[in-house]
Amino acid sequence: MLRLTSLALLSLSASVTALAAGQVPVPDIGPDQLSFSITNMDPSVDPRTDFYRYAAGGWLDRVERPADRVSIDTFDFMGRRLTAQMQNLMAEAGEKSVTAEKGSPLQQVGAFYNAYMDTPALDAKGITPIEPELARIDAIASMDDLATYLGRYITVAGEVALIGLVPSTDQADTTKMALFLVEGSLIFNQENLYDAPPGSELDLALRGNLRQVLETAGYDAERAAAVVDMIADLERELHSATLTPVEAMNPANSYQPKSFADIQAEIPTLDLSRMLAAVDVAPPDRIVLTQPRYLAALEKMLKDRPIGDIKDYLKVRVINHFKPYLGTRFDAAAREWNKIVYGIDRLPPRSELVQSALQSNLGHPVSRLYVERHFTEDTKAKARDMVERVHQTFQNRMQTRDWLAPDTKKAALEKLEKLSYKIGYPESWIDYGSVEIRADDLVGNIMRLTAFDAGRTYAKLGKPAVSEDFSDSRTTLPVIINAGYSMSKNGFEVPAAILQPAAFEAEKDAATYFCRIGAVLGHEMTHGFDSRGRLYDAKGNLNDWWKPEDAAAFEKEAQKLVEQASAYEVLPGLKLNGALSVGENMADVGGINFAYGALQDYIAEHPEENVSIDGLTPAQRCFISWTQFWAMKVTDQAIRSVFMSNAHPPGFYRATAALKHVDAFYEAFDISEGDKEWLPPDRRVRAW
């Protein structure tokens, strides 16, 4: 994936809100929004000494991060434009939904929007919409009842509690679907929480926030405190048995097929067949285990803890999951959570929050409306041309990778040749027309949509795997500013929303956009050959096609990136986890190398464009454009809570780290041995 997306919504501007009459103005893109500009540079700085300041110092000095935003960077400014576009689209759908054809994207998006925005009605209902679900949990009287409910829970909330059995493409044979046993998500979903013992500042703050949620839901203070302490202990116990983020990057740890009987023997207290019966699935012969240490810990917990604790935990999960859809009563707790985790005491306006809710629940219908209005075939054609140019550059470079044995290089070229790509939006949309979406039943809408999605997913078992493009509500919907490579598809998707300024400004000189959107495309291609992606073959199957000596040579190259990142101090005394971010960093290196190579080929075809602009050569503008693209200001809390446990390092690292591995970068700015920006050639990555 290109970037971390969890900051995007909180970073959106609060200056625009959906209006009942009239259109929300769509913000222009200019230098302050990190469109490429020499005004964003600081020419007083020597590029050989501090390239980040040289390329982006003007912007860093001129633009302040507002106190109510987690971060500001290119993606957040693009998000502001997208949000204004979406607000107009959603509000219009809301007005037209009453007369629109039932089940059409316009009716469904509009009715959902109206239900979400009707806060007086939601506030009047209180938590009554989830009381039937809480009653179902209260009725659990045995471990068999618990197993049935855990199977049901994913059809209610679209997430896994304690343990789940979920279908997905089989990594060993991507033509088939397999059933995966996965761990439950956590209420205290902060990886850095577990770096310190119970009683740490973050631990106490998160406990206090959850107590606030429960008291708002009607718990008395003493009961809320007891339940929260129980949950904190329970989740810490389960988290200790999960793979670390670095361990999870190795497919050998997270892809362990076993017989159903063997899996059941590891957790005898919980009848897995009852979980499957809840979703009308018969026990298969084979299940893929994704967490080798987890079942033993869950079995122990189920034996040691009274069932009342488990029921309390599940009820809190239901409350926590649905609280954004229960009116404004939980807003104060949400603002406090943002302050704890992100360092800002702000909740985005409801007119922005509804955009996220629609993406999560009606992703394809709302994306369809967006694409019809805001994405042109001309943009798609220009993006396709860019893909083909960057892909050809990668193929040409692959031919020169003499560190690979001939057979390994042949397999690599085959994989690269078969790499697929999709641009903008899917050829066929997922049809939600059979799901009833009402303007007076927000929680009901969400539960019906969740059940519909779960039913579609479980129905795929036993059938040939079918790809549903642009369908990941977190990363690849057409209305998400991102791009994503899939190892099982050996292909990547470029959503419509990223093909806009300031990532893609085709009216500017080629250097400025080749080294932005072109590098994004090259980044995704490289993921097929990074530390994890290289373990999958041309068909997307988990299959080690590497000769041992080639694998060793690759790991030697990757270690250079691990060491580079691990030496980088993001905050005083806090350094990046190089082993965790190595895949993204390798993709950045590939991306900018291929983009620069494609730019050189383009200029050779168009020699009239091989001119200096503002005193800068195309090569110089390319590398400056890349660095400005990744310039960033972000809260310290977000660095600790998000970036330190995520494979994507912060933008201010990515702004220059990859350039150190591009020989042309040194030539463009006369950087030589002894300069601070110099990285010795033997420490530069030459893999791709």
Helices and strands as residue ranges (DSSP letters): G 9-11, G 31-33, G 38-40, H 51-62, E 71-73, H 74-96, H 105-117, H 119-125, G 128-130, H 131-138, H 143-157, E 163-169, E 177-183, G 191-195, H 201-216, H 221-239, H 245-248, H 251-254, E 256-259, H 260-266, H 272-277, E 286-289, H 294-304, H 307-322, G 323-325, H 331-342, H 350-361, H 363-374, H 377-399, H 406-418, E 420-424, H 442-458, E 484-486, E 491-495, G 496-498, H 510-513, I 514-518, H 519-526, G 527-529, G 533-535, H 548-566, E 569-571, E 574-575, H 578-605, G 607-609, H 618-630, E 632-634, H 636-641, G 643-645, H 651-657, G 658-661, H 663-668, G 681-683
